[in-house]
Amino acid sequence: MPPSFSDIVEEARLSARALLDYGDSFFNPTVRLGVTGLSRAGKTVFITALIHGLTRGGRFPVFEPYATGRIARARLEPQPDDAVPRFAYESHVRTLIEERRWPNSTVDISELRLGIDYQRQNGADRTLTIDIVDYPGEWLLDLPLLNRSFEQWSAESLALSREGPRAKLAAPWHAHLKTLDAEGREDEQATLAAAKLFTDYLRACRDERFAMSLLPPGRFLMPGNLAGSPALTFAPLDVAIDGTAPDGSLWAMMRRRYEAYKDVVVRPFFRDHFARLDRQIVLVDALAAFNAGPEALHDLEAALAGILDCFRIGRSTILSSLFRPRIDRILFAATKADHLHHSSHDRLEAVLRRAVAKAADRAEYAGAAIDVVALAAVRATREATVARGREKLPSILGTPAPGETANGDTFDGETEVATFPGDLPADPEALFNGGFRGLSSTPHDNADFRFLRFRPPLLERKPEEEPALPHIRLDRALQFLIGDRLQ
């Protein structure tokens, strides 16, 4: 579709902002690192562990500038953007170490600035500023709405809601939808009911039994200060894609609010934050999809493809930095690798690589570097071998979170247990072909995979010294994301 006048104006504003950012970065080299992921992927834990390790002496043997001693100091600096909340790093560290709880999930955008004093490989002293931008991955899935009409979005949402386990979850909303006359007079109460039932359906899809990932609009599940506003009070209608809404109709009302959602929520996020990123890490909780079943895995694949399509990717040049910034490195990270024995880590990476393969090929063709890693920003378990008869099973030891259940047992959050979550297949196609049972179709005890939630580890503390947070491959992620900027 040809660009509209508003699109041209938006591009001009983006170019002006890019020029301003480039001028600042010319005197103070800066990397804007976006950290995102879908619900419960571990964004907050990742950022907390990254900052803690760099500022408090973590163990990063693969992160070359740190391992070789070229990084002299890493320190937190004042919040760069006055209108963006500061990432609550200190509070999250206390929650992890002192309370042994995982921090609350990301529900809004936040930011933190980190200054790294280092020595270049030629011996010169330099400072690199890292602006870490934390935002919910669900917001990324809203960006395609900018190029979709209300009618197109309605058709896509309805088609998706009639597939697989979604159909049963959407039944109450579908029943209400049948009572609506799209061309009849606008009706506030009918709209409120439709929006609530549609939101209930999205929330049900996110339950761990189904673990669906493709759930736009993202703010419906994270309304924040927009809760109850007209911009968040609309729902799909069963209308013709090429149809015209009569004036004063329910259809026209829904379309108007859909456009308001794009203007109030989606465009400002894209302009003020997303379009300014240089590097990006996308955290993925693939284990939740394994728990839920094949439908969840395919839904995750579709969501990741949609996320990659949103990025402005390509080789970064002076010209692009001046007028159209691009993301030139993207890392996809399968989190919670500590919930698997290390013998399955390569297989977990292979599954994620398979899930992003088509989209990654397009990104690499455009000149962006793409990588995949299995990691645990904070390692909550240890490995062990457990004998079962004559068989020895590679297992993990950890303290399940209170209320977690397995084999009929409910855990109290204090007792350490050994678990065997199951081996991932050597060929990831076995999973994508639907060859496993999940919680969406069978009880817990019959599922082929059962990955428990574990509490953060109990760490030994020395007087007046904060302990290092154990991790798996966090240093490899750092090397890919910013290692080249510290040469």
C-alpha positions in Angstrom: 0.0 0.0 0.0 1.4 3.5 -0.9 2.6 5.6 2.1 0.0 8.0 3.5 0.8 11.6 4.4 1.0 10.7 8.1 3.5 8.0 7.2 5.7 10.5 5.4 5.5 12.9 8.4 6.4 10.0 10.7 9.4 9.2 8.6 10.6 12.8 8.7 10.3 12.8 12.5 12.3 9.6 12.7 15.0 11.0 10.5 15.2 14.2 12.7 15.5 12.1 15.8 18.1 9.9 14.2 20.2 13.0 13.4 20.0 14.2 17.0 21.0 10.7 18.3 23.9 10.6 15.9 25.2 13.9 17.0 25.1 12.8 20.7 26.8 9.5 19.8 29.5 11.2 17.8 31.0 12.7 21.0 29.8 9.9 23.4 29.8 6.5 21.6 26.5 4.8 22.6 24.8 1.5 21.8 21.1 1.2 22.4 20.4 -2.4 23.3 16.8 -3.6 23.2 15.9 -6.5 25.5 12.5 -8.1 24.8 10.7 -11.4 24.9 7.3 -12.8 25.3 5.6 -13.3 28.7 7.8 -15.0 31.4 10.8 -15.3 29.1 13.1 -13.7 31.8 13.8 -10.2 30.5 14.1 -8.6 34.0 16.4 -11.4 35.2 18.6 -11.1 32.1 19.1 -7.3 32.5 19.7 -7.6 36.3 22.3 -10.4 35.8 24.0 -8.5 33.0 24.4 -5.4 35.0 25.3 -7.2 38.2 28.0 -9.3 36.5 29.6 -6.3 34.8 29.6 -4.0 37.8 30.2 -6.5 40.6 32.8 -8.9 39.1 30.9 -11.7 37.4 32.6 -14.8 35.7 32.6 -14.1 32.0 35.4 -16.2 30.3 33.9 -15.9 26.8 33.3 -12.1 26.9 36.8 -11.3 25.5 37.2 -7.6 26.7 36.2 -8.6 30.2 38.2 -11.8 30.4 41.4 -10.2 29.2 41.1 -7.3 31.6 40.6 -4.6 29.0 37.4 -3.4 30.8 38.6 -1.2 33.7 35.2 -0.4 35.2 31.5 -0.6 34.5 29.2 1.7 36.3 25.6 2.8 36.3 24.9 6.4 35.1 21.9 8.7 35.5 18.8 7.9 33.6 19.1 9.2 30.0 15.4 9.8 29.1 13.3 12.0 31.4 10.0 10.5 30.2 11.0 6.8 30.6 10.9 4.9 33.9 14.3 3.8 35.2 14.8 0.0 35.3 14.7 -0.9 39.0 18.0 -2.8 39.1 18.7 -2.5 42.8 15.3 -3.7 43.8 15.6 -6.7 41.5 19.0 -7.7 42.9 17.6 -7.8 46.4 14.6 -9.8 45.3 16.9 -12.4 43.6 19.6 -12.7 46.2 17.9 -11.9 49.6 14.4 -13.1 49.0 15.2 -15.8 46.4 12.2 -14.8 44.3 12.1 -13.9 40.6 11.4 -10.3 40.0 8.0 -9.3 38.6 7.4 -9.5 34.9 7.9 -6.6 32.5 4.7 -4.7 32.0 5.9 -1.4 30.7 9.0 0.1 29.1 12.0 1.0 31.2 15.6 2.0 30.6 19.0 2.0 32.3 22.4 3.5 31.2 25.6 1.7 31.8 29.0 3.3 31.2 32.0 0.9 30.4 35.5 2.3 30.7 37.8 0.1 28.6 41.1 -0.1 26.8 41.0 -0.6 23.0 43.2 -3.4 21.5 45.5 -0.7 20.3 46.0 0.6 23.9 43.8 3.7 23.8 41.4 4.4 26.7 37.8 4.8 25.7 34.3 4.8 27.2 31.2 3.1 25.7 27.7 3.9 26.9 25.1 1.1 26.8 21.5 2.3 27.0 19.5 -0.9 27.9 15.8 -0.6 26.8 13.5 -3.2 28.4 10.0 -3.6 26.8 7.4 -6.4 26.6 7.6 -8.5 23.5 3.9 -8.4 23.2 4.3 -4.7 22.1 6.4 -5.9 19.2 3.5 -7.9 17.9 1.5 -4.7 17.7 3.8 -3.1 15.1 2.3 -5.0 12.1 -1.0 -3.4 13.0 0.4 -0.1 11.6 0.0 -1.6 8.1 -3.4 -3.3 8.7 -6.9 -1.9 8.5 -9.4 -2.8 11.2 -11.1 -5.1 8.7 -7.9 -7.0 7.9 -7.0 -7.3 11.6 -10.5 -8.6 12.4 -10.3 -11.2 9.7 -6.9 -12.4 10.8 -7.9 -12.5 14.5 -11.1 -14.4 13.9 -9.3 -17.0 11.7 -6.7 -17.5 14.3 -9.3 -17.9 17.1 -11.0 -20.7 15.2 -7.9 -22.9 15.1 -6.8 -25.7 17.5 -7.2 -25.2 21.2 -8.0 -21.5 20.7 -11.5 -22.3 19.4 -12.7 -23.6 22.7 -11.1 -20.7 24.6 -12.8 -18.2 22.3 -16.2 -19.8 22.6 -17.8 -17.2 25.0 -16.4 -14.3 22.8 -17.6 -16.0 19.6 -21.1 -16.4 21.1 -21.3 -12.7 22.0 -20.0 -11.8 18.5 -23.0 -13.5 16.9 -25.3 -11.2 18.8 -23.7 -8.0 17.3 -25.0 -6.2 14.3 -21.9 -4.5 12.9 -23.9 -2.1 10.7 -26.3 -1.3 13.5 -26.1 1.8 15.7 -23.0 2.1 17.9 -23.5 0.6 21.3 -21.1 1.3 24.2 -22.3 -1.6 26.4 -22.1 -4.1 23.6 -18.6 -2.8 22.9 -17.5 -3.1 26.5 -18.8 -6.7 26.7 -17.0 -7.6 23.4 -13.7 -6.0 24.6 -13.9 -7.9 27.9 -14.7 -11.3 26.3 -11.9 -10.8 23.7 -9.4 -9.9 26.5 -10.5 -12.9 28.5 -9.9 -15.1 25.5 -6.3 -13.6 25.0 -5.6 -14.1 28.7 -6.8 -17.7 28.6 -4.5 -18.4 25.7 -1.5 -17.3 27.8 -2.3 -19.8 30.5 0.6 -22.3 31.0 -1.6 -25.2 29.7 -1.7 -23.5 26.3 1.2 -21.0 26.3 0.1 -19.2 23.2 2.4 -16.4 22.0 0.6 -14.7 19.1 -1.7 -12.4 21.2 -2.1 -8.9 19.8 -3.0 -6.2 20.7 -0.4 -6.4 23.4 -1.8 -3.7 25.7 -5.0 -5.6 26.2 -3.1 -7.9 28.6 -0.9 -5.0 29.9 -3.2 -1.9 29.9 -1.3 0.2 32.4 -2.7 3.7 32.7 -4.9 3.2 29.6 -7.1 0.6 31.3 -10.8 1.4 30.6 -10.0 4.0 27.9 -11.7 3.9 24.5 -8.4 3.1 22.8 -8.4 -0.2 24.6 -12.2 -0.9 24.3 -12.7 -2.5 21.0 -12.7 -6.1 19.5 -12.7 -7.8 16.1 -15.9 -7.9 14.1 -17.0 -10.4 11.5 -17.1 -7.9 8.6 -15.9 -7.9 4.9 -12.3 -7.0 4.5 -13.1 -4.6 1.6 -16.4 -3.3 3.2 -17.3 0.2 4.3 -18.6 1.0 7.7 -21.8 3.1 7.8 -21.6 6.3 9.7 -22.6 6.0 13.4 -22.5 2.2 13.3 -20.9 -0.2 15.7 -18.4 -1.1 13.0 -17.4 2.6 12.6 -17.0 2.9 16.3 -14.8 -0.2 16.6 -12.7 1.0 13.6 -12.2 4.4 15.1 -11.0 3.0 18.4 -8.7 0.6 16.6 -7.1 3.5 14.8 -6.9 5.4 18.1 -5.0 2.4 19.6 -2.4 2.7 16.8 -2.1 6.4 17.3 -1.9 6.5 21.1 0.0 3.2 21.7 1.7 1.7 18.7 3.2 4.7 16.8 4.7 6.5 19.9 6.4 3.2 20.9 7.8 2.7 17.4 8.9 6.3 17.0 10.3 7.1 20.5 11.9 3.7 21.4 11.9 0.9 18.8 13.2 2.8 15.8 16.2 4.0 17.8 17.6 0.6 18.7 21.1 -0.6 17.5 21.2 -4.1 18.9 18.5 -6.5 20.0 18.2 -9.7 22.1 14.9 -11.6 22.0 14.4 -14.0 24.9 12.3 -17.0 24.3 10.8 -19.4 26.8 10.7 -22.5 24.5 10.3 -24.8 27.5 6.8 -23.4 28.2 5.8 -24.4 24.6 7.2 -27.9 25.2 5.1 -28.1 28.3 2.0 -27.0 26.6 2.2 -29.0 23.3 2.7 -28.9 19.6 0.2 -26.1 19.0 2.1 -23.8 21.4 5.3 -24.5 19.6 3.9 -23.6 16.2 2.3 -20.5 17.7 5.7 -19.5 19.1 7.3 -20.0 15.7 4.7 -17.7 14.1 5.2 -15.1 16.8 9.0 -15.1 16.4 8.6 -14.7 12.6 6.3 -11.7 13.3 8.8 -10.2 15.7 11.7 -10.5 13.2 9.6 -9.0 10.5 9.1 -5.9 12.7 12.8 -5.0 13.0 14.5 -2.5 10.8 17.5 -4.7 10.0 20.6 -4.4 7.9 24.2 -3.4 7.9 24.7 -0.2 9.9 26.3 2.6 7.8 27.0 6.3 8.4 24.1 7.1 6.1 21.7 4.8 7.8 22.7 6.1 11.2 22.0 9.6 10.1 18.5 9.0 8.5 17.2 5.5 9.1 18.8 3.6 12.0 19.0 -0.1 11.7 19.5 -3.1 14.0 22.6 -4.8 12.8 22.8 -7.6 15.4 19.9 -9.8 16.7 20.4 -12.6 19.3 17.6 -15.1 19.9 18.2 -16.7 23.3 16.4 -19.8 24.6 16.1 -19.0 28.3 16.0 -21.4 31.3 18.7 -23.7 29.9 19.4 -24.6 33.5 16.1 -26.6 33.5 17.8 -29.1 31.1 20.9 -31.2 31.5 23.8 -29.7 29.5 23.6 -32.7 27.1 20.3 -31.2 25.7 21.5 -27.5 25.4 22.6 -28.0 21.8 19.2 -29.5 21.0 17.4 -26.6 22.6 19.5 -24.2 20.4 18.6 -26.3 17.4 14.9 -26.0 18.1 15.1 -22.3 18.4 17.2 -22.0 15.3 14.6 -24.1 13.4 11.8 -21.8 14.7 13.5 -18.6 13.4 15.2 -20.1 10.3 13.1 -18.5 7.5 13.0 -15.1 9.1 16.7 -15.3 10.0 17.6 -16.0 6.4 15.9 -12.7 5.4 17.7 -10.8 8.1 21.1 -12.1 7.1 20.5 -11.4 3.5 19.8 -7.7 4.5 23.3 -7.7 6.2 22.3 -8.2 9.9 24.2 -10.7 12.0 21.9 -13.3 13.7 22.8 -15.8 16.3 21.0 -18.3 18.6 22.1 -19.4 22.1 20.7 -21.4 25.0 21.3 -19.6 28.2 20.3 -19.0 31.9 21.0 -15.5 33.0 20.7 -16.8 36.6 21.3 -20.5 37.1 18.8 -21.9 39.5 19.9 -25.6 39.4 22.8 -28.0 39.5 23.3 -31.2 37.5 23.3 -34.7 38.9 23.0 -38.3 37.7 20.1 -40.3 39.3 19.9 -44.1 39.2 16.6 -45.6 38.3 17.1 -49.4 38.5 20.0 -50.1 36.2 19.4 -46.9 34.2 21.3 -43.7 35.0 19.4 -40.5 34.2 21.0 -37.1 33.6 19.0 -35.0 36.1 19.0 -31.5 37.6 18.8 -30.5 41.3 16.9 -27.4 42.4 14.3 -26.0 44.7 10.9 -25.9 42.9 8.8 -22.8 43.5 6.0 -23.1 46.1 2.9 -24.8 44.6 4.7 -26.5 41.7 3.5 -30.1 41.2 5.0 -33.3 39.7 4.0 -37.0 40.0 1.3 -36.1 42.4 3.6 -34.1 44.7 3.2 -30.4 45.5 6.4 -28.6 46.5 6.7 -26.3 49.5 9.4 -24.0 48.0 12.0 -25.1 50.6 12.9 -28.7 49.6 15.5 -29.4 47.0 14.6 -32.2 44.6 16.2 -34.1 41.6 14.1 -34.1 38.5 14.5 -35.7 35.0 12.6 -33.3 32.7 13.1 -35.5 29.6 15.5 -35.5 26.7 14.9 -33.3 23.7 15.0 -35.1 20.3 18.2 -34.9 18.3 16.2 -33.7 15.3 14.0 -30.7 16.0 11.6 -31.6 13.2 10.3 -34.4 15.5 8.9 -31.6 17.7 7.6 -29.4 14.9 5.8 -32.5 13.4 3.7 -32.7 16.5 5.3 -35.8 17.9 4.8 -35.1 21.6 2.0 -34.6 24.2 1.6 -31.4 26.2 -0.6 -30.0 28.9 -3.2 -28.7 26.4 -4.2 -32.2 25.6 -3.2 -34.4 28.6 -2.8 -34.2 32.4 0.6 -33.3 33.9 1.7 -36.8 34.6 1.1 -37.9 31.0 2.9 -35.0 29.3 6.2 -35.9 27.5 7.9 -32.9 29.0 7.5 -31.3 32.5 9.7 -28.3 33.2 9.1 -27.0 36.7 9.7 -23.5 37.9 12.6 -23.3 40.3 13.5 -20.7 42.9 16.7 -18.6 42.5 19.7 -20.3 44.0 20.8 -20.0 47.6 24.1 -18.2 47.4 27.0 -18.1 49.9 27.6 -14.5 51.1 30.7 -13.0 52.5 30.6 -10.0 54.8 30.3 -6.7 52.9 30.4 -8.5 49.5 27.6 -9.3 47.1 27.9 -12.8 45.7 28.3 -13.4 42.0 25.2 -14.7 40.2 25.8 -18.1 38.5 24.8 -18.2 34.8 25.0 -20.3 31.6 26.4 -18.5 28.5 25.5 -15.0 29.6 29.1 -14.1 28.6 28.5 -15.6 25.1 25.5 -13.3 24.7 27.5 -10.3 25.7 30.3 -11.1 23.3 27.9 -11.3 20.4 25.9 -8.2 21.3 28.6 -5.7 22.3 32.0 -7.4 22.0 32.8 -5.8 18.6 32.1 -2.3 20.0 34.8 -2.8 22.7 37.7 -3.7 20.3 
